[in-house]
Amino acid sequence: METKNQTIVTDLVLLGFTNNNKIKFLLFFIFSIIYIVTLFGNVLIIYITLLNPNLHVPMYFFLSNLSIMDLCNISCAVPRLLMDLLSTQITISLMACTVQILLLIWMEGNECLLLAVMAFDRYVAICHPLHYPIVMRWSVCRGLVIFICIFSFACVFIPSFAMPLTLCYPNTVNHFMCEIISLMKIACGDVQYKKTVTFFLSCTALIFPFVIILVSYICIIFSVLQIHSSGRSKAFSTCTSHITVVTMYFGTGMVTYLGPTTDASSDQDKFLSVVYVIIAPMLNPFIYSLNNRDVKETIAKIL
């Protein structure tokens, strides 16, 4: 069994994706485009929602908050990644690494719960339209967003300060960012209890919202089957796009945080992280908003 040097580290070396400079420049170009598109798409959704009174409804209130969380989520990782792709050796201080982990997990937890709330909002709107103004009134919507932020904050920051992770040499991490599962592989001492707590919190943040989303969309599909054919095809198209992004986001997250973990070095974690940290924030505004008629009309007016 491999033994670790018990000297506590003060900085980490991230292995990134590759040492090939040509591939690194290509990745820099790809991730730069993705980041610019993500910023443009999410800022556009926020601006359009504020500009158009027709979009001052709970659905777009939640979408605006989702865009804010997507912007925070991708901005925690990609600017640092772009800088590292132009560097010869990727090092990050332990303090910067800790801040990145806490912010990423907080935003990811917020997004998981918010996607569940958005699915429930669509369920009430489609399956119980007469009760929608009462169930999803503005006080409830604001309260849900505030609760999500506070609950996720507590689930992330309280265990982190109560059970700080001590890292030892070798201080190399096979990832392009600081990610809790990868860091536990170089942690000192017995971290089984911390892994158990992480697994439990991951179940709360991933499985519980995913079940709500799944049940909501099953009820929506049964309800859609009862409407006429023209409306049915549009509703199925919307549901399919939503389910696609939800499956992609939650699927990769579950494999990362709930899948079997080993101390062996693996590229799987960092490639899965690309999906839910970088790709999903870029796709969300296009899938959830930009195919809406009111959104298209508002963009046309702006142009």
C-alpha positions as CSV (number, residue, x, y, z in Angstrom):
1,M,0.0,0.0,0.0
2,E,1.3,3.4,-0.9
3,T,2.4,5.5,2.0
4,K,2.1,9.3,2.1
5,N,4.5,11.8,3.4
6,Q,2.8,13.3,6.5
7,T,4.2,16.8,5.9
8,I,1.3,19.1,5.5
9,V,1.1,20.9,2.2
10,T,0.6,24.6,1.6
11,D,0.0,24.4,-2.1
12,L,-1.1,21.9,-4.7
13,V,0.0,21.0,-8.2
14,L,-2.9,20.4,-10.7
15,L,-2.0,18.0,-13.5
16,G,-4.7,19.5,-15.8
17,F,-5.5,17.8,-19.1
18,T,-2.2,17.5,-20.9
19,N,1.4,18.7,-21.1
20,N,1.2,19.0,-24.9
21,N,1.4,22.7,-25.7
22,K,-0.5,22.4,-29.0
23,I,-3.4,20.6,-27.3
24,K,-3.3,23.1,-24.4
25,F,-3.7,26.0,-26.9
26,L,-6.6,24.2,-28.6
27,L,-8.3,23.7,-25.2
28,F,-7.7,27.3,-24.3
29,F,-9.5,28.4,-27.5
30,I,-12.4,25.9,-26.9
31,F,-12.9,26.8,-23.3
32,S,-12.6,30.5,-24.1
33,I,-15.4,30.2,-26.6
34,I,-17.6,28.2,-24.2
35,Y,-17.0,30.8,-21.5
36,I,-17.9,33.7,-23.7
37,V,-21.0,32.0,-25.0
38,T,-22.0,31.1,-21.4
39,L,-21.6,34.7,-20.2
40,F,-23.5,36.1,-23.2
41,G,-26.4,33.6,-22.9
42,N,-26.9,33.9,-19.2
43,V,-26.5,37.7,-19.0
44,L,-28.9,38.0,-21.9
45,I,-31.6,35.9,-20.1
46,I,-31.2,38.1,-16.9
47,Y,-31.4,41.3,-19.0
48,I,-34.4,40.1,-21.1
49,T,-36.3,39.0,-17.9
50,L,-35.8,42.4,-16.4
51,L,-36.7,44.2,-19.6
52,N,-39.9,42.4,-20.7
53,P,-42.9,42.7,-18.3
54,N,-44.4,39.6,-19.9
55,L,-41.5,37.6,-18.4
56,H,-42.1,38.8,-14.9
57,V,-43.5,35.4,-13.9
58,P,-42.3,32.7,-11.5
59,M,-40.8,30.5,-14.3
60,Y,-38.5,33.3,-15.5
61,F,-37.7,34.4,-12.0
62,F,-36.3,30.9,-11.3
63,L,-34.5,31.0,-14.7
64,S,-32.9,34.3,-13.9
65,N,-31.6,32.8,-10.6
66,L,-30.4,29.7,-12.5
67,S,-28.5,32.0,-14.8
68,I,-26.9,33.8,-11.9
69,M,-25.8,30.5,-10.4
70,D,-24.5,29.3,-13.7
71,L,-22.4,32.4,-14.1
72,C,-21.0,32.0,-10.6
73,N,-20.4,28.2,-11.1
74,I,-18.5,28.5,-14.4
75,S,-16.6,31.6,-13.2
76,C,-15.3,29.7,-10.2
77,A,-13.4,27.3,-12.5
78,V,-12.9,28.5,-16.1
79,P,-10.9,31.8,-15.7
80,R,-8.4,29.9,-13.5
81,L,-8.4,27.0,-16.0
82,L,-7.7,29.4,-18.9
83,M,-4.8,30.9,-17.0
84,D,-3.4,27.5,-16.2
85,L,-3.6,26.3,-19.8
86,L,-1.1,29.1,-20.6
87,S,1.2,28.1,-17.7
88,T,4.0,25.5,-17.7
89,Q,3.3,24.3,-14.2
90,I,-0.1,24.6,-12.5
91,T,0.1,25.4,-8.8
92,I,-2.6,26.7,-6.5
93,S,-2.4,27.8,-2.9
94,L,-4.3,25.8,-0.3
95,M,-6.4,28.9,0.6
96,A,-7.4,29.5,-3.1
97,C,-8.2,25.8,-3.5
98,T,-10.4,25.8,-0.4
99,V,-12.3,28.9,-1.6
100,Q,-12.8,27.3,-5.1
101,I,-14.1,24.1,-3.6
102,L,-16.6,25.8,-1.3
103,L,-18.0,28.1,-3.9
104,L,-18.3,25.4,-6.5
105,I,-20.1,23.0,-4.2
106,W,-22.3,25.8,-2.9
107,M,-23.3,26.8,-6.5
108,E,-23.8,23.2,-7.6
109,G,-26.0,22.5,-4.6
110,N,-28.1,25.6,-5.3
111,E,-28.5,24.6,-8.9
112,C,-29.6,21.0,-8.1
113,L,-32.3,22.3,-5.7
114,L,-33.4,25.1,-8.1
115,L,-33.8,22.7,-11.0
116,A,-36.1,20.6,-8.8
117,V,-38.1,23.8,-7.9
118,M,-38.4,24.6,-11.6
119,A,-39.6,21.2,-12.4
120,F,-42.3,21.5,-9.7
121,D,-43.2,24.9,-11.0
122,R,-43.9,23.4,-14.5
123,Y,-45.8,20.5,-12.9
124,V,-48.2,22.9,-11.1
125,A,-48.5,25.1,-14.2
126,I,-49.4,22.3,-16.5
127,C,-51.2,19.8,-14.2
128,H,-53.0,22.2,-11.9
129,P,-53.2,25.6,-13.7
130,L,-56.1,26.9,-11.6
131,H,-54.1,26.5,-8.4
132,Y,-50.9,27.9,-9.9
133,P,-51.4,31.6,-8.9
134,I,-51.9,30.5,-5.3
135,V,-49.3,27.7,-5.0
136,M,-46.5,29.6,-6.8
137,R,-47.3,33.1,-5.6
138,W,-44.4,35.6,-5.4
139,S,-43.8,35.2,-1.6
140,V,-43.4,31.5,-2.1
141,C,-41.1,31.9,-5.0
142,R,-38.8,34.3,-3.2
143,G,-38.9,32.2,-0.1
144,L,-37.9,29.1,-2.0
145,V,-34.8,30.8,-3.6
146,I,-33.7,32.2,-0.2
147,F,-34.2,28.8,1.5
148,I,-32.2,27.1,-1.3
149,C,-29.2,29.5,-0.8
150,I,-29.2,29.2,3.0
151,F,-29.7,25.5,3.1
152,S,-27.0,24.8,0.5
153,F,-24.6,27.2,2.4
154,A,-25.2,25.4,5.7
155,C,-24.7,22.0,4.1
156,V,-21.4,23.0,2.5
157,F,-19.7,25.4,5.0
158,I,-20.7,23.9,8.4
159,P,-19.2,20.4,7.6
160,S,-16.1,22.0,5.9
161,F,-15.2,24.1,9.0
162,A,-16.2,21.3,11.5
163,M,-14.1,18.7,9.7
164,P,-11.2,20.4,7.9
165,L,-9.3,18.3,5.4
166,T,-5.6,18.0,5.9
167,L,-3.5,17.3,2.8
168,C,-0.1,15.6,2.6
169,Y,2.6,14.9,0.0
170,P,2.6,14.0,-2.8
171,N,0.7,17.2,-3.5
172,T,-0.3,16.5,-7.1
173,V,-3.9,16.3,-8.0
174,N,-5.1,14.7,-11.3
175,H,-7.6,17.4,-12.1
176,F,-7.9,20.9,-13.7
177,M,-9.5,22.4,-10.6
178,C,-9.9,21.7,-6.9
179,E,-12.5,19.1,-6.4
180,I,-13.3,17.4,-3.1
181,I,-13.3,13.8,-4.3
182,S,-9.8,14.2,-5.9
183,L,-8.4,16.0,-2.9
184,M,-9.5,13.2,-0.5
185,K,-7.1,10.9,-2.4
186,I,-4.1,12.9,-1.0
187,A,-5.6,13.5,2.5
188,C,-3.7,12.6,5.6
189,G,-5.0,10.0,8.1
190,D,-8.3,8.2,8.0
191,V,-10.8,10.1,5.9
192,Q,-13.5,7.4,5.9
193,Y,-15.8,9.5,8.2
194,K,-15.4,12.5,5.9
195,K,-16.1,10.4,2.9
196,T,-19.3,9.2,4.5
197,V,-20.5,12.7,5.3
198,T,-19.7,13.8,1.7
199,F,-21.6,10.8,0.4
200,F,-24.6,11.7,2.6
201,L,-24.6,15.3,1.6
202,S,-24.2,14.4,-2.1
203,C,-27.3,12.1,-1.8
204,T,-29.2,15.0,-0.4
205,A,-28.1,17.4,-3.1
206,L,-28.4,15.0,-6.0
207,I,-30.9,12.1,-5.5
208,F,-33.6,14.0,-3.6
209,P,-33.9,16.8,-6.3
210,F,-33.6,14.3,-9.1
211,V,-36.5,12.3,-7.7
212,I,-38.6,15.4,-7.5
213,I,-37.7,16.3,-11.1
214,L,-38.4,12.8,-12.4
215,V,-41.8,12.5,-10.7
216,S,-42.8,16.0,-11.8
217,Y,-42.0,15.3,-15.5
218,I,-43.7,11.9,-15.4
219,C,-46.9,13.7,-14.2
220,I,-46.4,16.3,-16.9
221,I,-46.1,13.7,-19.6
222,F,-49.3,12.0,-18.5
223,S,-51.0,15.3,-18.5
224,V,-49.6,16.2,-21.9
225,L,-51.0,13.0,-23.4
226,Q,-54.5,14.2,-22.8
227,I,-54.1,17.5,-24.8
228,H,-54.6,17.9,-28.6
229,S,-51.8,16.8,-31.0
230,S,-50.5,20.3,-31.9
231,G,-49.9,21.3,-28.3
232,R,-48.7,17.8,-27.4
233,S,-45.7,17.9,-29.8
234,K,-44.6,21.3,-28.5
235,A,-45.0,20.3,-24.9
236,F,-43.1,17.0,-25.5
237,S,-40.3,18.9,-27.2
238,T,-39.9,21.2,-24.2
239,C,-40.0,18.3,-21.7
240,T,-37.5,16.4,-23.7
241,S,-35.0,19.3,-23.8
242,H,-35.4,19.8,-20.1
243,I,-35.0,16.1,-19.2
244,T,-31.9,16.0,-21.5
245,V,-30.0,18.7,-19.6
246,V,-31.2,17.5,-16.2
247,T,-30.0,13.9,-17.0
248,M,-26.7,15.2,-18.2
249,Y,-26.1,17.4,-15.2
250,F,-27.3,15.0,-12.5
251,G,-25.9,11.9,-14.2
252,T,-22.3,13.2,-14.3
253,G,-22.7,14.5,-10.8
254,M,-23.9,11.2,-9.4
255,V,-21.1,9.3,-11.1
256,T,-18.6,11.7,-9.6
257,Y,-19.9,12.0,-6.0
258,L,-21.9,8.8,-5.6
259,G,-19.8,6.4,-7.7
260,P,-17.1,4.1,-6.3
261,T,-14.0,6.0,-5.3
262,T,-10.4,4.6,-5.3
263,D,-7.1,6.1,-4.4
264,A,-5.9,5.4,-8.0
265,S,-5.3,8.2,-10.3
266,S,-8.0,8.5,-12.9
267,D,-9.0,10.9,-15.7
268,Q,-12.7,10.2,-15.2
269,D,-13.4,12.8,-12.6
270,K,-12.0,15.8,-14.5
271,F,-13.8,14.9,-17.7
272,L,-17.1,14.5,-15.9
273,S,-16.5,17.8,-14.2
274,V,-16.3,19.5,-17.6
275,V,-19.9,18.5,-18.2
276,Y,-21.6,19.8,-15.1
277,V,-19.2,22.7,-14.4
278,I,-18.6,24.0,-17.9
279,I,-21.0,22.5,-20.5
280,A,-24.2,22.6,-18.5
281,P,-24.1,26.3,-17.7
282,M,-23.6,27.0,-21.4
283,L,-26.6,24.9,-22.5
284,N,-29.1,26.0,-19.8
285,P,-30.1,29.4,-21.3
286,F,-30.6,27.9,-24.8
287,I,-32.6,24.9,-23.6
288,Y,-34.7,26.6,-21.0
289,S,-35.2,30.1,-22.4
290,L,-34.0,31.0,-25.9
291,N,-36.6,28.9,-27.7
292,N,-39.5,30.8,-26.0
293,R,-41.6,33.1,-28.2
294,D,-41.6,36.0,-25.7
295,V,-37.8,35.7,-25.4
296,K,-37.4,35.7,-29.2
297,E,-39.6,38.8,-29.6
298,T,-37.7,40.7,-26.9
299,I,-34.4,39.9,-28.6
300,A,-35.8,41.1,-31.9
301,K,-36.9,44.3,-30.3
302,I,-33.4,44.8,-28.7
303,L,-31.7,44.2,-32.1
